[in-house]
Amino acid sequence: MAMAVVCLVWGNFDPGQPVPKDFPYRVVFAYAAAVFMLISGAALAWRRTAMSGAVALSAYFLFVVVVLMNGRSVLAHYTEFGSYSGTAEQLAIAAGAWIVFARNARLDAQTAARFVRVGQVVFGICAILFGGAHFAYMNLTAPLVPAWLPPGQTFWAYATGVAQIAAGLAIVTGGWARLAAVLLTVMYVSFTVLVHVPTLLADSSKFFNWTENALNLALIGVAWVVADSLAWSKQGRP
């Protein structure tokens, strides 16, 4: 919903949803996509509509955003790690929505558990790519860390990269998976407090600063959904 509001205010697509500048009626489709995300996101807040909202969001982010929008970008820049990690950010949202769907759909317990596990593994792979991006783009990552934070910007850029890779591996393999997802949620919250909000306060006129805050908020929610689903899985529930 935060992503949708930002896009509505600017009349533009989120940077993670690349649409060519010369695409016919681009602004109209940007507003339509934002309204769709807003309504679908709001639907998650009510149990009666949660499944419908989850289906809509997972389908939109998987087929429209990941396949149609980012697929073209990945093919054009297949040698660049950023094209994969950027796509993973959108795929992670699809994975979170998929888990919400599996938890709310009228499925038998075994099928629901399998669907949830698919979402968990996909998110784990995305987390590995997020961590890898810290190493691939250290020159861009390190400056985002507050300069006052000891022992240094480079240290925390590497540390958070390793943490995301380790958490992703734990979620994929199932070893200490819930602890990893919980800690990943906490880390994304710290990104909001230490990186994204200060960046926004420093320059609130940039569309990118708003979208980065909204995206990180979405990833906090996804990581939380994964952690919650792992708690249920541990209890033998879907």
C-alpha positions as CSV (number, residue, x, y, z in Angstrom):
1,M,0.0,0.0,0.0
2,A,2.9,2.4,0.7
3,M,4.4,1.6,-2.7
4,A,1.0,2.3,-4.2
5,V,0.5,5.7,-2.4
6,V,4.0,6.9,-3.5
7,C,3.3,5.9,-7.1
8,L,-0.1,7.6,-7.0
9,V,1.4,10.9,-5.8
10,W,4.1,10.9,-8.5
11,G,2.0,9.4,-11.2
12,N,4.8,7.0,-12.0
13,F,5.7,3.3,-11.8
14,D,7.9,2.1,-8.9
15,P,11.5,1.9,-10.1
16,G,11.4,-1.9,-9.5
17,Q,8.6,-2.1,-12.1
18,P,10.4,-0.8,-15.2
19,V,8.2,0.3,-18.0
20,P,9.7,2.1,-21.1
21,K,9.2,5.9,-21.1
22,D,7.7,5.7,-24.5
23,F,5.1,3.0,-23.6
24,P,1.6,4.1,-24.8
25,Y,-0.5,5.6,-22.1
26,R,2.3,5.0,-19.6
27,V,0.9,7.4,-17.0
28,V,-2.5,5.9,-17.2
29,F,-1.1,2.4,-16.6
30,A,1.0,3.7,-13.7
31,Y,-2.1,5.0,-12.0
32,A,-3.9,1.8,-12.7
33,A,-1.1,-0.3,-11.3
34,A,-0.9,1.9,-8.2
35,V,-4.7,1.7,-7.5
36,F,-4.5,-2.1,-8.0
37,M,-1.7,-2.4,-5.5
38,L,-3.5,-0.2,-3.0
39,I,-6.8,-2.1,-3.2
40,S,-5.1,-5.5,-3.1
41,G,-2.9,-4.5,-0.2
42,A,-5.8,-3.2,1.7
43,A,-7.6,-6.5,1.2
44,L,-4.9,-8.2,3.2
45,A,-6.0,-6.4,6.3
46,W,-9.3,-8.3,6.5
47,R,-9.6,-12.0,6.9
48,R,-12.6,-12.3,4.6
49,T,-10.7,-10.6,1.7
50,A,-7.1,-11.7,2.6
51,M,-7.1,-14.6,0.2
52,S,-8.3,-12.5,-2.7
53,G,-5.8,-9.8,-2.1
54,A,-3.0,-12.3,-1.8
55,V,-3.9,-14.0,-5.0
56,A,-4.1,-10.6,-6.8
57,L,-0.7,-9.4,-5.4
58,S,1.1,-12.7,-6.0
59,A,-0.2,-12.9,-9.6
60,Y,0.6,-9.2,-10.3
61,F,4.2,-9.3,-8.9
62,L,5.0,-12.7,-10.3
63,F,3.6,-12.5,-13.8
64,V,3.4,-8.8,-14.6
65,V,6.3,-7.3,-12.6
66,V,8.8,-10.1,-12.5
67,V,8.2,-11.9,-15.8
68,L,6.9,-9.1,-18.1
69,M,8.6,-6.0,-16.7
70,N,11.8,-7.3,-15.2
71,G,12.2,-10.2,-17.5
72,R,13.0,-7.9,-20.4
73,S,15.5,-6.0,-18.2
74,V,17.2,-9.2,-17.1
75,L,17.6,-10.4,-20.7
76,A,19.1,-7.1,-21.7
77,H,21.5,-6.9,-18.8
78,Y,22.0,-10.6,-18.0
79,T,25.7,-10.0,-17.1
80,E,24.8,-7.5,-14.4
81,F,24.1,-8.8,-10.9
82,G,21.9,-5.8,-10.1
83,S,19.3,-7.0,-12.7
84,Y,18.9,-10.2,-10.7
85,S,18.9,-8.7,-7.2
86,G,16.5,-6.0,-8.3
87,T,14.1,-8.6,-9.7
88,A,14.4,-10.5,-6.5
89,E,13.0,-7.6,-4.5
90,Q,9.8,-7.8,-6.5
91,L,9.8,-11.6,-6.4
92,A,10.1,-11.5,-2.6
93,I,6.8,-9.6,-2.4
94,A,5.2,-12.2,-4.7
95,A,6.5,-14.9,-2.3
96,G,5.1,-13.2,0.7
97,A,1.7,-12.8,-1.0
98,W,1.8,-16.5,-2.0
99,I,2.3,-17.5,1.6
100,V,-0.6,-15.4,2.7
101,F,-2.7,-17.1,0.0
102,A,-1.7,-20.6,1.1
103,R,-2.5,-19.7,4.7
104,N,-6.0,-18.4,3.9
105,A,-7.1,-20.7,1.1
106,R,-9.3,-23.7,1.7
107,L,-6.6,-26.2,1.0
108,D,-5.9,-29.5,2.7
109,A,-3.1,-29.2,5.3
110,Q,-0.5,-31.1,3.2
111,T,-1.1,-29.0,0.1
112,A,-1.1,-25.7,2.1
113,A,2.2,-26.7,3.8
114,R,3.8,-27.4,0.4
115,F,2.6,-24.1,-1.0
116,V,3.9,-22.2,2.1
117,R,7.2,-24.0,1.7
118,V,7.5,-22.9,-1.9
119,G,7.1,-19.3,-0.8
120,Q,9.6,-19.7,2.0
121,V,12.3,-21.1,-0.3
122,V,11.7,-18.4,-2.9
123,F,12.1,-15.7,-0.3
124,G,15.3,-17.4,1.0
125,I,16.8,-17.4,-2.5
126,C,15.9,-13.7,-2.8
127,A,17.6,-12.9,0.5
128,I,20.8,-14.6,-0.8
129,L,20.7,-12.3,-3.8
130,F,20.1,-9.3,-1.6
131,G,23.2,-10.1,0.4
132,G,25.2,-10.8,-2.8
133,A,24.3,-7.3,-4.0
134,H,26.2,-5.8,-1.0
135,F,29.4,-7.5,-2.3
136,A,28.8,-6.7,-5.9
137,Y,28.0,-3.1,-5.3
138,M,30.0,-2.3,-2.2
139,N,30.8,1.2,-3.5
140,L,27.1,2.0,-3.5
141,T,26.2,0.1,-0.3
142,A,28.8,1.3,2.1
143,P,28.0,5.0,1.8
144,L,24.4,4.3,2.8
145,V,25.6,3.2,6.3
146,P,25.6,6.1,8.8
147,A,29.2,7.4,9.1
148,W,28.9,7.6,12.9
149,L,28.1,3.9,13.3
150,P,31.3,2.1,14.6
151,P,33.4,0.3,13.5
152,G,32.8,1.7,10.0
153,Q,30.6,1.8,6.9
154,T,32.4,-0.9,5.0
155,F,32.2,-3.3,8.0
156,W,28.4,-3.0,8.2
157,A,28.0,-3.2,4.5
158,Y,29.8,-6.5,4.5
159,A,28.2,-7.7,7.7
160,T,24.6,-7.1,6.6
161,G,25.5,-8.8,3.2
162,V,26.7,-11.9,5.0
163,A,23.7,-11.8,7.4
164,Q,21.3,-11.8,4.5
165,I,23.1,-14.7,2.7
166,A,23.2,-16.7,5.9
167,A,19.6,-16.0,6.6
168,G,18.6,-17.0,3.1
169,L,20.5,-20.2,3.3
170,A,18.9,-21.0,6.7
171,I,15.4,-20.5,5.3
172,V,16.1,-22.5,2.2
173,T,17.7,-25.5,4.1
174,G,15.3,-25.3,7.1
175,G,18.1,-25.1,9.7
176,W,17.4,-22.3,12.3
177,A,15.0,-20.9,9.6
178,R,12.6,-19.1,11.9
179,L,15.3,-17.5,13.9
180,A,16.9,-16.4,10.7
181,A,13.6,-14.9,9.4
182,V,13.0,-13.1,12.7
183,L,16.5,-11.6,12.7
184,L,16.1,-10.6,9.0
185,T,12.9,-8.8,9.9
186,V,14.7,-6.9,12.7
187,M,17.6,-6.0,10.3
188,Y,15.2,-4.6,7.7
189,V,13.5,-2.5,10.4
190,S,17.0,-1.2,11.3
191,F,17.5,-0.3,7.6
192,T,14.4,1.9,7.8
193,V,15.6,3.6,11.0
194,L,19.2,4.0,10.1
195,V,19.2,4.4,6.3
196,H,16.0,5.0,4.5
197,V,14.2,7.5,6.8
198,P,17.4,9.7,7.2
199,T,17.8,9.6,3.5
200,L,14.2,10.7,3.0
201,L,14.5,13.4,5.6
202,A,17.7,14.7,3.9
203,D,15.9,15.0,0.5
204,S,12.2,14.4,0.4
205,S,11.9,15.7,-3.1
206,K,13.3,12.6,-4.7
207,F,10.8,10.0,-5.9
208,F,13.5,7.3,-5.5
209,N,13.9,8.0,-1.8
210,W,10.2,7.5,-1.2
211,T,10.1,4.3,-3.2
212,E,13.1,2.9,-1.4
213,N,11.4,3.5,2.0
214,A,8.2,1.9,0.7
215,L,10.0,-1.1,-0.7
216,N,11.9,-1.7,2.5
217,L,8.6,-1.5,4.4
218,A,7.2,-4.2,2.1
219,L,10.2,-6.4,2.6
220,I,9.8,-6.0,6.4
221,G,6.3,-7.3,6.0
222,V,7.4,-10.2,3.8
223,A,10.1,-11.3,6.2
224,W,7.6,-11.1,9.0
225,V,5.2,-13.2,7.1
226,V,7.9,-15.8,6.5
227,A,8.9,-15.9,10.1
228,D,5.3,-16.3,11.2
229,S,4.7,-19.1,8.6
230,L,7.8,-20.9,9.9
231,A,6.4,-20.8,13.4
232,W,3.2,-22.4,12.2
233,S,5.2,-25.0,10.2
234,K,7.1,-25.9,13.4
235,Q,3.8,-26.6,15.1
236,G,2.7,-28.8,12.2
237,R,0.2,-26.3,10.9
238,P,0.1,-24.8,7.4
